[in-house]
Amino acid sequence: MNAPITRLFIAFLVLFALLVAFTSNWSVFDAEELQAKTENKRPLFEAQQIRPGKIFTSDGEVIADSKSKGKGDALRYIRSYPLGSLFGNPVGYSFLTQGATGLERSEQAVLTGDDNEFVSLLDQLRGHSQEGSDIVTTLNAQAQQVATDQLAAQESPGAVVVIEPQTGAVRVMASTPGYDPNTIPENIGDLTKEGTDSPLFDRATQSTYPPGSTFKVVTAAAALDSGAATPDTILSGASPQTFSGVPLSNAGGEQFGDIDMRTGLTNSVNTYFAQLGESVGPETLIEYMKRFGFEQDPEVELPDDEKVASGIYNGKGNLVNSDFDIARVAIGQGGEEGQILASPMQMAEVAATVANGGTLMKPTLVQEIKDPDGRTTQELDPQVQTEVMSSDTAGALAEMMTSVVEEGTAAGLSLGGTTFAGKTGTAE
């Protein structure tokens, strides 16, 4: 074989090897990532030829269903949403041209029957049509309606998240303004033009806000559990006091004398918790924030790009864990070096952890999966995400948070004979 032919042969071998390598990479190693991309319409096209499973609320309402269109090779299944905008977020939508979001996207393999390749192959060999499994969510339709109505009455964007502390089951995940997924094929262009103001933007997991005084629960947990303070620790509640060279006042400039932590939390005393934060220190506060789930996306079953991490962000939008104004972060705000920002989902996890004796359960939207024959193939199996604090610490915090409702800043929310705990918070 002469030299030119040899070089040409080697070149073809190299090109062939590269082709095999890239094809293998796409089809094997990157297959899951490519499958999950919103712009990848192939899974949606294939799904339209399969009767997908329904999505239900935990109290039996149908959130997502399908209607057949055409016959034979032209048969297609088109998604419909009987409850309209009630669960536009977080269940999302699924249409061939517009893509998929929410649970419709993250659980697409289950809904189309692709999660069990062996069963799918067996169905094909038997000549059976592939069908998807039904998903029963943890969401409660009645509670979701109440939350949505209350949010709508506020006439400003917001979100409500309710988590069952012992299981992590998300019972309510409401975001306003909302949208009706049935209208997506006609209206998606107008909705996406609004950016973060869009109803498509799920404020429960995609938005972060200064948590304000609700974050004092995290500061108190870090102080108590680390041994930096006790419920009886006395600090000054005088207002104003100077931290990092800048005066800090209590709400309305209210003055308190030397007070303990229970009084400080009950009345949401800024100057008390600013001092407490300095006693805890940045490293310990960050450690407990991470235990609560900060600095990572919520572990709920939603696409990664529909969740955002809570934490201390600098002016460039980057997470920081040092060189921040610890006094102001400790009260749920911050300064130029870093401001604490948290999603409603994250702060719901904080409250649920206290209610569950210090254990954070992994949040979940999936209660049950049923195959096309109605047999349950998967049930909610509560998973521990983190042991955040001791049960003694959680008990002391719960007692203080009960005082907030009974005699403190949330006293107007008391329901008479019902005992419950909470923490108010306002921030700019």
NUVO-955814 format. One record per residue (C-alpha): residue in three letters; y, x, z. Coordinates in nm, 4 decimals, decimal comma, m for minus. Example, Ala and Ser with C-alpha at 12.3 -4.5 7.8 and 13.67 -1.06 7.14 Angstrom:
BEGIN
<"ALA"; <m0,4500; 1,2300; 0,7800>>,
<"SER"; <m0,1060; 1,3670; 0,7140>>,
END
This chain:
BEGIN
<"MET"; <0,0000; 0,0000; 0,0000>>,
<"ASN"; <0,3308; 0,1565; m0,1062>>,
<"ALA"; <0,6245; 0,1970; 0,1316>>,
<"PRO"; <0,8447; m0,0966; 0,0104>>,
<"ILE"; <0,5561; m0,3422; 0,0382>>,
<"THR"; <0,4659; m0,2053; 0,3806>>,
<"ARG"; <0,8228; m0,2505; 0,5050>>,
<"LEU"; <0,8334; m0,6028; 0,3617>>,
<"PHE"; <0,5019; m0,6857; 0,5275>>,
<"ILE"; <0,6242; m0,5546; 0,8636>>,
<"ALA"; <0,9476; m0,7528; 0,8286>>,
<"PHE"; <0,7505; m1,0728; 0,7646>>,
<"LEU"; <0,5310; m1,0011; 1,0687>>,
<"VAL"; <0,8378; m0,9523; 1,2884>>,
<"LEU"; <0,9993; m1,2723; 1,1618>>,
<"PHE"; <0,6750; m1,4635; 1,2133>>,
<"ALA"; <0,6429; m1,3273; 1,5680>>,
<"LEU"; <1,0008; m1,4307; 1,6441>>,
<"LEU"; <0,9356; m1,7782; 1,5033>>,
<"VAL"; <0,6271; m1,8173; 1,7235>>,
<"ALA"; <0,8156; m1,6869; 2,0287>>,
<"PHE"; <1,1145; m1,9195; 1,9873>>,
<"THR"; <0,8944; m2,2196; 1,9064>>,
<"SER"; <0,6790; m2,1516; 2,2126>>,
<"ASN"; <0,9873; m2,1149; 2,4276>>,
<"TRP"; <1,1283; m2,4508; 2,3124>>,
<"SER"; <0,8012; m2,6418; 2,3213>>,
<"VAL"; <0,6569; m2,4974; 2,6410>>,
<"PHE"; <0,9010; m2,3185; 2,8709>>,
<"ASP"; <1,2197; m2,5143; 2,7910>>,
<"ALA"; <1,0494; m2,8448; 2,7104>>,
<"GLU"; <1,1415; m3,0170; 3,0364>>,
<"GLU"; <1,5064; m2,9084; 3,0166>>,
<"LEU"; <1,5388; m3,0174; 2,6527>>,
<"GLN"; <1,3716; m3,3491; 2,7316>>,
<"ALA"; <1,6275; m3,4178; 3,0059>>,
<"LYS"; <1,9387; m3,3551; 2,7968>>,
<"THR"; <2,1514; m3,6653; 2,7451>>,
<"GLU"; <2,2117; m3,5797; 2,3785>>,
<"ASN"; <1,8379; m3,5510; 2,3061>>,
<"LYS"; <1,7646; m3,8886; 2,1437>>,
<"ARG"; <1,3997; m3,8189; 2,0556>>,
<"PRO"; <1,2604; m3,9437; 2,3908>>,
<"LEU"; <1,4727; m4,2580; 2,3561>>,
<"PHE"; <1,3506; m4,3196; 2,0013>>,
<"GLU"; <0,9905; m4,2810; 2,1152>>,
<"ALA"; <1,0584; m4,4997; 2,4192>>,
<"GLN"; <1,1855; m4,7840; 2,2009>>,
<"GLN"; <0,8377; m4,8094; 2,0497>>,
<"ILE"; <0,6795; m4,8398; 2,3941>>,
<"ARG"; <0,7131; m5,1369; 2,6245>>,
<"PRO"; <0,8974; m4,9731; 2,9158>>,
<"GLY"; <0,8478; m5,0677; 3,2753>>,
<"LYS"; <1,0895; m5,2898; 3,4616>>,
<"ILE"; <1,3163; m5,1769; 3,7429>>,
<"PHE"; <1,3352; m5,3971; 4,0539>>,
<"THR"; <1,5342; m5,4092; 4,3752>>,
<"SER"; <1,3437; m5,3871; 4,7027>>,
<"ASP"; <1,4029; m5,7607; 4,7511>>,
<"GLY"; <1,2484; m5,8555; 4,4173>>,
<"GLU"; <1,5442; m5,8879; 4,1787>>,
<"VAL"; <1,5027; m5,7515; 3,8252>>,
<"ILE"; <1,7592; m5,4803; 3,7508>>,
<"ALA"; <1,6290; m5,3625; 3,4118>>,
<"ASP"; <1,4043; m5,5440; 3,1640>>,
<"SER"; <1,3271; m5,5191; 2,7914>>,
<"LYS"; <1,3390; m5,7519; 2,4934>>,
<"SER"; <1,1196; m5,7021; 2,1874>>,
<"LYS"; <1,2708; m5,6940; 1,8397>>,
<"GLY"; <1,0840; m5,6843; 1,5090>>,
<"LYS"; <0,7109; m5,6727; 1,4402>>,
<"GLY"; <0,4478; m5,4189; 1,3453>>,
<"ASP"; <0,5860; m5,0733; 1,2701>>,
<"ALA"; <0,9374; m5,2145; 1,3073>>,
<"LEU"; <0,8739; m5,3340; 1,6645>>,
<"ARG"; <1,1322; m5,2046; 1,9106>>,
<"TYR"; <1,2041; m5,2726; 2,2770>>,
<"ILE"; <1,5705; m5,3022; 2,3730>>,
<"ARG"; <1,6850; m5,2729; 2,7345>>,
<"SER"; <1,8627; m5,5596; 2,9119>>,
<"TYR"; <2,0169; m5,5777; 3,2581>>,
<"PRO"; <1,9997; m5,9246; 3,4209>>,
<"LEU"; <2,2240; m5,8338; 3,7165>>,
<"GLY"; <2,5025; m5,7011; 3,4966>>,
<"SER"; <2,7412; m5,4610; 3,6669>>,
<"LEU"; <2,5851; m5,4808; 4,0144>>,
<"PHE"; <2,3654; m5,1754; 3,9562>>,
<"GLY"; <2,5398; m5,0135; 3,6581>>,
<"ASN"; <2,5620; m4,7216; 3,8978>>,
<"PRO"; <2,3114; m4,5860; 4,0012>>,
<"VAL"; <2,0391; m4,7339; 3,7753>>,
<"GLY"; <2,2394; m4,6556; 3,4611>>,
<"TYR"; <2,1468; m4,7565; 3,1073>>,
<"SER"; <1,9152; m4,6559; 2,8230>>,
<"PHE"; <1,9991; m4,7114; 2,4560>>,
<"LEU"; <1,8995; m4,5128; 2,1477>>,
<"THR"; <2,2502; m4,4415; 2,0204>>,
<"GLN"; <2,4273; m4,4006; 2,3545>>,
<"GLY"; <2,1584; m4,2095; 2,5456>>,
<"ALA"; <2,0471; m4,2708; 2,9025>>,
<"THR"; <2,1941; m4,2261; 3,2509>>,
<"GLY"; <2,1026; m4,2791; 3,6146>>,
<"LEU"; <1,7472; m4,3696; 3,7119>>,
<"GLU"; <1,6855; m4,4795; 3,3541>>,
<"ARG"; <1,7191; m4,1139; 3,2573>>,
<"SER"; <1,5683; m3,9320; 3,5550>>,
<"GLU"; <1,2639; m4,1628; 3,5698>>,
<"GLN"; <1,2214; m4,2063; 3,1944>>,
<"ALA"; <0,8740; m4,0497; 3,1921>>,
<"VAL"; <0,7535; m4,3045; 3,4488>>,
<"LEU"; <0,9170; m4,5983; 3,2716>>,
<"THR"; <0,7583; m4,5053; 2,9363>>,
<"GLY"; <0,4168; m4,4029; 3,0709>>,
<"ASP"; <0,4624; m4,0363; 2,9813>>,
<"ASP"; <0,4272; m3,9184; 3,3402>>,
<"ASN"; <0,0469; m3,9272; 3,3117>>,
<"GLU"; <m0,0554; m3,7552; 2,9878>>,
<"PHE"; <m0,4274; m3,8093; 3,0551>>,
<"VAL"; <m0,3867; m4,1873; 3,0813>>,
<"SER"; <m0,1620; m4,1912; 2,7728>>,
<"LEU"; <m0,4218; m3,9989; 2,5722>>,
<"LEU"; <m0,7006; m4,2252; 2,6985>>,
<"ASP"; <m0,5029; m4,5333; 2,5908>>,
<"GLN"; <m0,4570; m4,3857; 2,2431>>,
<"LEU"; <m0,8299; m4,3109; 2,2109>>,
<"ARG"; <m0,9081; m4,6681; 2,3162>>,
<"GLY"; <m0,6581; m4,8060; 2,0687>>,
<"HIS"; <m0,4392; m4,9487; 2,3459>>,
<"SER"; <m0,0633; m4,9517; 2,3174>>,
<"GLN"; <0,1144; m4,7224; 2,5602>>,
<"GLU"; <0,3085; m4,9056; 2,8313>>,
<"GLY"; <0,5405; m4,7870; 3,1031>>,
<"SER"; <0,5171; m4,8328; 3,4773>>,
<"ASP"; <0,7457; m5,0529; 3,6851>>,
<"ILE"; <0,9748; m4,8989; 3,9454>>,
<"VAL"; <1,0655; m5,0804; 4,2657>>,
<"THR"; <1,3806; m4,9190; 4,4004>>,
<"THR"; <1,4873; m4,8932; 4,7623>>,
<"LEU"; <1,8086; m5,0798; 4,6769>>,
<"ASN"; <1,8771; m5,4208; 4,8290>>,
<"ALA"; <2,0526; m5,6686; 4,5987>>,
<"GLN"; <2,2154; m5,8770; 4,8726>>,
<"ALA"; <2,3531; m5,5760; 5,0578>>,
<"GLN"; <2,4691; m5,4200; 4,7302>>,
<"GLN"; <2,6586; m5,7394; 4,6465>>,
<"VAL"; <2,8336; m5,7418; 4,9850>>,
<"ALA"; <2,9368; m5,3771; 4,9453>>,
<"THR"; <3,0575; m5,4316; 4,5882>>,
<"ASP"; <3,2637; m5,7350; 4,6892>>,
<"GLN"; <3,4253; m5,5448; 4,9764>>,
<"LEU"; <3,5077; m5,2502; 4,7507>>,
<"ALA"; <3,6576; m5,4803; 4,4880>>,
<"ALA"; <3,8824; m5,6340; 4,7538>>,
<"GLN"; <4,0349; m5,2906; 4,8205>>,
<"GLU"; <4,1755; m5,2758; 4,4656>>,
<"SER"; <4,1205; m4,8993; 4,4469>>,
<"PRO"; <3,8252; m4,6815; 4,3386>>,
<"GLY"; <3,5639; m4,6114; 4,6024>>,
<"ALA"; <3,1971; m4,6060; 4,6966>>,
<"VAL"; <2,9605; m4,7282; 4,9672>>,
<"VAL"; <2,6272; m4,5647; 5,0494>>,
<"VAL"; <2,3801; m4,7017; 5,3043>>,
<"ILE"; <2,0761; m4,4920; 5,3981>>,
<"GLU"; <1,7848; m4,5996; 5,6164>>,
<"PRO"; <1,7839; m4,3131; 5,8703>>,
<"GLN"; <1,4096; m4,2999; 5,9426>>,
<"THR"; <1,2939; m4,2953; 5,5781>>,
<"GLY"; <1,5860; m4,1752; 5,3660>>,
<"ALA"; <1,5646; m4,4955; 5,1610>>,
<"VAL"; <1,8997; m4,5638; 4,9929>>,
<"ARG"; <1,9599; m4,9368; 5,0465>>,
<"VAL"; <2,3118; m4,9530; 4,9004>>,
<"MET"; <2,4788; m4,7301; 4,6432>>,
<"ALA"; <2,7865; m4,9088; 4,5156>>,
<"SER"; <3,0730; m4,7619; 4,3143>>,
<"THR"; <3,3897; m4,9295; 4,1892>>,
<"PRO"; <3,5176; m4,9826; 3,9337>>,
<"GLY"; <3,1769; m5,0646; 3,7905>>,
<"TYR"; <3,0481; m5,1504; 3,4449>>,
<"ASP"; <2,7979; m5,3856; 3,2846>>,
<"PRO"; <2,5285; m5,1744; 3,1127>>,
<"ASN"; <2,4610; m5,4601; 2,8694>>,
<"THR"; <2,7996; m5,3867; 2,7094>>,
<"ILE"; <2,7437; m5,0126; 2,6626>>,
<"PRO"; <2,6530; m5,0304; 2,2896>>,
<"GLU"; <2,9902; m5,1922; 2,2153>>,
<"ASN"; <3,2163; m5,0412; 2,4823>>,
<"ILE"; <3,0996; m4,6872; 2,5594>>,
<"GLY"; <3,3782; m4,5326; 2,3516>>,
<"ASP"; <3,6500; m4,6985; 2,5565>>,
<"LEU"; <3,4766; m4,6264; 2,8878>>,
<"THR"; <3,4250; m4,2536; 2,8284>>,
<"LYS"; <3,7906; m4,1999; 2,7323>>,
<"GLU"; <3,8911; m4,2627; 3,0923>>,
<"GLY"; <3,7238; m3,9438; 3,2265>>,
<"THR"; <3,6843; m3,9388; 3,6046>>,
<"ASP"; <3,8610; m4,2760; 3,6193>>,
<"SER"; <3,5834; m4,4238; 3,4055>>,
<"PRO"; <3,3544; m4,6910; 3,5519>>,
<"LEU"; <3,0694; m4,4721; 3,4197>>,
<"PHE"; <3,1631; m4,2126; 3,6831>>,
<"ASP"; <2,9475; m4,2772; 3,9912>>,
<"ARG"; <3,1738; m4,2161; 4,2880>>,
<"ALA"; <2,8815; m4,2196; 4,5313>>,
<"THR"; <2,7371; m3,8903; 4,4059>>,
<"GLN"; <2,9781; m3,7504; 4,1450>>,
<"SER"; <3,3071; m3,7723; 4,3353>>,
<"THR"; <3,4140; m3,5700; 4,6364>>,
<"TYR"; <3,6948; m3,6559; 4,8749>>,
<"PRO"; <3,8503; m3,4986; 5,1846>>,
<"PRO"; <3,6294; m3,6597; 5,4529>>,
<"GLY"; <3,9036; m3,6477; 5,7136>>,
<"SER"; <3,8011; m3,7209; 6,0688>>,
<"THR"; <3,4501; m3,8337; 5,9728>>,
<"PHE"; <3,3793; m3,4595; 5,9410>>,
<"LYS"; <3,4453; m3,4180; 6,3136>>,
<"VAL"; <3,0857; m3,5367; 6,3601>>,
<"VAL"; <2,9671; m3,2203; 6,1804>>,
<"THR"; <3,1992; m3,0015; 6,3889>>,
<"ALA"; <3,0788; m3,1664; 6,7105>>,
<"ALA"; <2,7136; m3,1242; 6,6075>>,
<"ALA"; <2,7661; m2,7531; 6,5384>>,
<"ALA"; <2,9474; m2,7034; 6,8701>>,
<"LEU"; <2,6914; m2,8900; 7,0811>>,
<"ASP"; <2,3746; m2,7651; 6,9150>>,
<"SER"; <2,4837; m2,3998; 6,8975>>,
<"GLY"; <2,5897; m2,3993; 7,2618>>,
<"ALA"; <2,9542; m2,3299; 7,1815>>,
<"ALA"; <3,0515; m2,6417; 7,3786>>,
<"THR"; <2,9151; m2,9359; 7,5762>>,
<"PRO"; <3,0271; m3,2999; 7,5922>>,
<"ASP"; <3,2232; m3,1995; 7,9040>>,
<"THR"; <3,4120; m2,9091; 7,7439>>,
<"ILE"; <3,7810; m2,9470; 7,8283>>,
<"LEU"; <4,0465; m2,8593; 7,5695>>,
<"SER"; <4,4115; m2,9512; 7,5268>>,
<"GLY"; <4,4967; m3,2652; 7,3325>>,
<"ALA"; <4,8666; m3,1830; 7,3196>>,
<"SER"; <5,0479; m3,2407; 6,9901>>,
<"PRO"; <5,1632; m3,0524; 6,7922>>,
<"GLN"; <4,9785; m2,7215; 6,8245>>,
<"THR"; <4,9966; m2,4251; 6,5883>>,
<"PHE"; <4,6918; m2,3066; 6,3932>>,
<"SER"; <4,7029; m2,0341; 6,1272>>,
<"GLY"; <5,0779; m2,0276; 6,1730>>,
<"VAL"; <5,1265; m2,3943; 6,0840>>,
<"PRO"; <5,1836; m2,6834; 6,3309>>,
<"LEU"; <4,9102; m2,9487; 6,3476>>,
<"SER"; <4,9723; m3,2939; 6,4971>>,
<"ASN"; <4,7553; m3,5796; 6,6137>>,
<"ALA"; <4,7740; m3,9093; 6,4264>>,
<"GLY"; <5,1101; m4,0677; 6,4982>>,
<"GLY"; <5,2008; m3,7639; 6,7087>>,
<"GLU"; <5,0059; m3,9119; 7,0011>>,
<"GLN"; <4,9852; m3,6916; 7,3085>>,
<"PHE"; <4,6717; m3,6298; 7,5134>>,
<"GLY"; <4,6317; m3,4089; 7,8171>>,
<"ASP"; <4,3314; m3,1908; 7,8873>>,
<"ILE"; <4,0372; m3,3950; 7,7587>>,
<"ASP"; <3,6602; m3,3659; 7,7072>>,
<"MET"; <3,4749; m3,3979; 7,3766>>,
<"ARG"; <3,3885; m3,7655; 7,4251>>,
<"THR"; <3,7572; m3,8521; 7,4636>>,
<"GLY"; <3,8442; m3,6239; 7,1736>>,
<"LEU"; <3,5991; m3,7945; 6,9352>>,
<"THR"; <3,6659; m4,1468; 7,0629>>,
<"ASN"; <4,0364; m4,1081; 6,9903>>,
<"SER"; <3,9936; m3,8685; 6,6960>>,
<"VAL"; <4,2200; m3,6043; 6,8493>>,
<"ASN"; <4,3013; m3,3491; 6,5791>>,
<"THR"; <4,4230; m3,0737; 6,8086>>,
<"TYR"; <4,1086; m3,0938; 7,0236>>,
<"PHE"; <3,8773; m3,0545; 6,7237>>,
<"ALA"; <4,0887; m2,7810; 6,5664>>,
<"GLN"; <4,0367; m2,5751; 6,8836>>,
<"LEU"; <3,6696; m2,6723; 6,8886>>,
<"GLY"; <3,6337; m2,5491; 6,5301>>,
<"GLU"; <3,7814; m2,2132; 6,6252>>,
<"SER"; <3,5330; m2,1924; 6,9144>>,
<"VAL"; <3,2428; m2,2638; 6,6781>>,
<"GLY"; <3,3599; m2,0148; 6,4147>>,
<"PRO"; <3,3206; m2,0167; 6,0347>>,
<"GLU"; <2,9656; m1,8775; 6,0182>>,
<"THR"; <2,8167; m2,1303; 6,2584>>,
<"LEU"; <3,0045; m2,4215; 6,1030>>,
<"ILE"; <2,8809; m2,3241; 5,7547>>,
<"GLU"; <2,5252; m2,2929; 5,8876>>,
<"TYR"; <2,5291; m2,6489; 6,0219>>,
<"MET"; <2,7019; m2,7804; 5,7112>>,
<"LYS"; <2,4125; m2,6431; 5,5057>>,
<"ARG"; <2,1626; m2,8063; 5,7402>>,
<"PHE"; <2,3349; m3,1392; 5,6752>>,
<"GLY"; <2,3014; m3,0813; 5,2984>>,
<"PHE"; <2,6409; m2,9368; 5,2096>>,
<"GLU"; <2,6652; m2,6710; 4,9362>>,
<"GLN"; <2,3822; m2,8292; 4,7374>>,
<"ASP"; <2,3418; m3,1380; 4,5225>>,
<"PRO"; <2,2047; m3,4446; 4,7040>>,
<"GLU"; <1,8259; m3,4549; 4,6634>>,
<"VAL"; <1,8211; m3,8174; 4,5491>>,
<"GLU"; <1,6369; m3,8818; 4,2185>>,
<"LEU"; <1,9279; m3,8741; 3,9755>>,
<"PRO"; <2,0046; m3,6360; 3,6860>>,
<"ASP"; <2,1554; m3,3058; 3,7989>>,
<"ASP"; <2,4784; m3,3659; 3,6088>>,
<"GLU"; <2,5280; m3,6942; 3,7965>>,
<"LYS"; <2,5403; m3,5241; 4,1368>>,
<"VAL"; <2,7856; m3,2798; 4,2896>>,
<"ALA"; <2,7674; m3,0515; 4,5919>>,
<"SER"; <2,9890; m3,1126; 4,8931>>,
<"GLY"; <3,1515; m2,8174; 5,0666>>,
<"ILE"; <3,4656; m2,6106; 5,1102>>,
<"TYR"; <3,6351; m2,5660; 4,7725>>,
<"ASN"; <3,9191; m2,3317; 4,6843>>,
<"GLY"; <4,1967; m2,4103; 4,4370>>,
<"LYS"; <3,9796; m2,2908; 4,1463>>,
<"GLY"; <3,7068; m2,5428; 4,2208>>,
<"ASN"; <3,4645; m2,2844; 4,3628>>,
<"LEU"; <3,2695; m2,3166; 4,6861>>,
<"VAL"; <3,3782; m2,0755; 4,9599>>,
<"ASN"; <3,2210; m2,0021; 5,2984>>,
<"SER"; <3,4637; m1,7522; 5,4486>>,
<"ASP"; <3,8370; m1,6831; 5,4860>>,
<"PHE"; <3,9308; m2,0501; 5,5216>>,
<"ASP"; <4,1432; m2,2304; 5,7795>>,
<"ILE"; <3,8655; m2,3147; 6,0252>>,
<"ALA"; <4,0923; m2,5309; 6,2423>>,
<"ARG"; <4,1836; m2,7657; 5,9574>>,
<"VAL"; <3,8389; m2,7671; 5,7983>>,
<"ALA"; <3,7007; m2,8669; 6,1392>>,
<"ILE"; <3,9029; m3,1903; 6,1224>>,
<"GLY"; <3,7895; m3,2645; 5,7661>>,
<"GLN"; <4,0835; m3,1235; 5,5741>>,
<"GLY"; <4,1743; m2,7619; 5,4948>>,
<"GLY"; <4,4385; m2,5333; 5,3536>>,
<"GLU"; <4,5193; m2,3174; 5,0525>>,
<"GLU"; <4,2135; m2,0958; 5,1064>>,
<"GLY"; <3,9737; m2,3874; 5,1020>>,
<"GLN"; <3,9564; m2,7621; 5,1510>>,
<"ILE"; <3,6517; m2,9542; 5,2670>>,
<"LEU"; <3,5393; m3,2093; 5,0065>>,
<"ALA"; <3,2406; m3,4409; 5,0434>>,
<"SER"; <3,0728; m3,7162; 4,8455>>,
<"PRO"; <3,0064; m4,0577; 5,0025>>,
<"MET"; <2,6331; m3,9796; 4,9712>>,
<"GLN"; <2,6785; m3,6619; 5,1758>>,
<"MET"; <2,8685; m3,8314; 5,4570>>,
<"ALA"; <2,6092; m4,1106; 5,4661>>,
<"GLU"; <2,3471; m3,8378; 5,5168>>,
<"VAL"; <2,5488; m3,7019; 5,8107>>,
<"ALA"; <2,5525; m4,0418; 5,9832>>,
<"ALA"; <2,1844; m4,1041; 5,9054>>,
<"THR"; <2,0909; m3,7687; 6,0579>>,
<"VAL"; <2,2564; m3,8573; 6,3887>>,
<"ALA"; <2,0880; m4,1988; 6,3883>>,
<"ASN"; <1,7493; m4,0360; 6,3215>>,
<"GLY"; <1,7621; m3,8077; 6,6226>>,
<"GLY"; <1,8838; m3,4990; 6,4378>>,
<"THR"; <1,6406; m3,5049; 6,1436>>,
<"LEU"; <1,7754; m3,5417; 5,7903>>,
<"MET"; <1,5322; m3,7285; 5,5647>>,
<"LYS"; <1,5358; m3,6636; 5,1917>>,
<"PRO"; <1,7316; m3,9511; 5,0316>>,
<"THR"; <1,5347; m4,1549; 4,7798>>,
<"LEU"; <1,5927; m4,4438; 4,5385>>,
<"VAL"; <1,2245; m4,5000; 4,4543>>,
<"GLN"; <1,0226; m4,7194; 4,6884>>,
<"GLU"; <0,7188; m4,7934; 4,4745>>,
<"ILE"; <0,5723; m4,7359; 4,1282>>,
<"LYS"; <0,3296; m4,9845; 3,9727>>,
<"ASP"; <0,1208; m4,9268; 3,6602>>,
<"PRO"; <0,1128; m5,1832; 3,3731>>,
<"ASP"; <m0,1737; m5,3638; 3,5500>>,
<"GLY"; <0,0345; m5,4101; 3,8637>>,
<"ARG"; <m0,1517; m5,1530; 4,0717>>,
<"THR"; <0,0569; m4,9404; 4,3066>>,
<"THR"; <0,0293; m4,5758; 4,2040>>,
<"GLN"; <0,3007; m4,4341; 4,4280>>,
<"GLU"; <0,4646; m4,5520; 4,7493>>,
<"LEU"; <0,7607; m4,4226; 4,9462>>,
<"ASP"; <0,6436; m4,1284; 5,1536>>,
<"PRO"; <0,9374; m4,0229; 5,3723>>,
<"GLN"; <1,0072; m3,6503; 5,3473>>,
<"VAL"; <1,1966; m3,4385; 5,5986>>,
<"GLN"; <1,4753; m3,2457; 5,4276>>,
<"THR"; <1,6068; m3,0530; 5,7306>>,
<"GLU"; <1,5812; m3,0435; 6,1078>>,
<"VAL"; <1,9571; m3,0334; 6,1592>>,
<"MET"; <1,9881; m3,0435; 6,5382>>,
<"SER"; <1,7953; m3,1248; 6,8530>>,
<"SER"; <1,7335; m3,4816; 6,9589>>,
<"ASP"; <1,9453; m3,4172; 7,2698>>,
<"THR"; <2,2417; m3,3147; 7,0535>>,
<"ALA"; <2,1950; m3,6186; 6,8300>>,
<"GLY"; <2,1716; m3,8456; 7,1339>>,
<"ALA"; <2,4957; m3,7109; 7,2789>>,
<"LEU"; <2,6694; m3,7533; 6,9421>>,
<"ALA"; <2,5390; m4,1080; 6,9016>>,
<"GLU"; <2,6741; m4,1981; 7,2453>>,
<"MET"; <3,0182; m4,0617; 7,1536>>,
<"MET"; <3,0147; m4,2427; 6,8179>>,
<"THR"; <2,9279; m4,5660; 6,9986>>,
<"SER"; <3,2362; m4,5109; 7,2125>>,
<"VAL"; <3,4446; m4,4765; 6,8936>>,
<"VAL"; <3,3490; m4,8341; 6,8007>>,
<"GLU"; <3,3668; m4,9844; 7,1484>>,
<"GLU"; <3,6954; m4,8361; 7,2679>>,
<"GLY"; <3,8288; m4,5872; 7,0151>>,
<"THR"; <3,9735; m4,5720; 6,6653>>,
<"ALA"; <3,7150; m4,8208; 6,5304>>,
<"ALA"; <3,7439; m5,0725; 6,8148>>,
<"GLY"; <3,8543; m5,3447; 6,5736>>,
<"LEU"; <3,5115; m5,3305; 6,4084>>,
<"SER"; <3,3181; m5,4282; 6,7203>>,
<"LEU"; <3,0733; m5,7148; 6,6588>>,
<"GLY"; <3,0440; m5,8422; 7,0122>>,
<"GLY"; <2,6798; m5,8341; 7,1170>>,
<"THR"; <2,5734; m5,5830; 6,8523>>,
<"THR"; <2,5836; m5,2153; 6,9472>>,
<"PHE"; <2,6478; m4,9669; 6,6704>>,
<"ALA"; <2,8067; m4,6269; 6,6220>>,
<"GLY"; <3,0581; m4,4924; 6,3739>>,
<"LYS"; <3,3469; m4,2598; 6,3007>>,
<"THR"; <3,6710; m4,3399; 6,1248>>,
<"GLY"; <3,8476; m4,0999; 5,8945>>,
<"THR"; <4,1635; m4,0785; 5,6862>>,
<"ALA"; <4,2849; m3,7906; 5,4712>>,
<"GLU"; <4,5098; m3,7086; 5,1793>>,
END
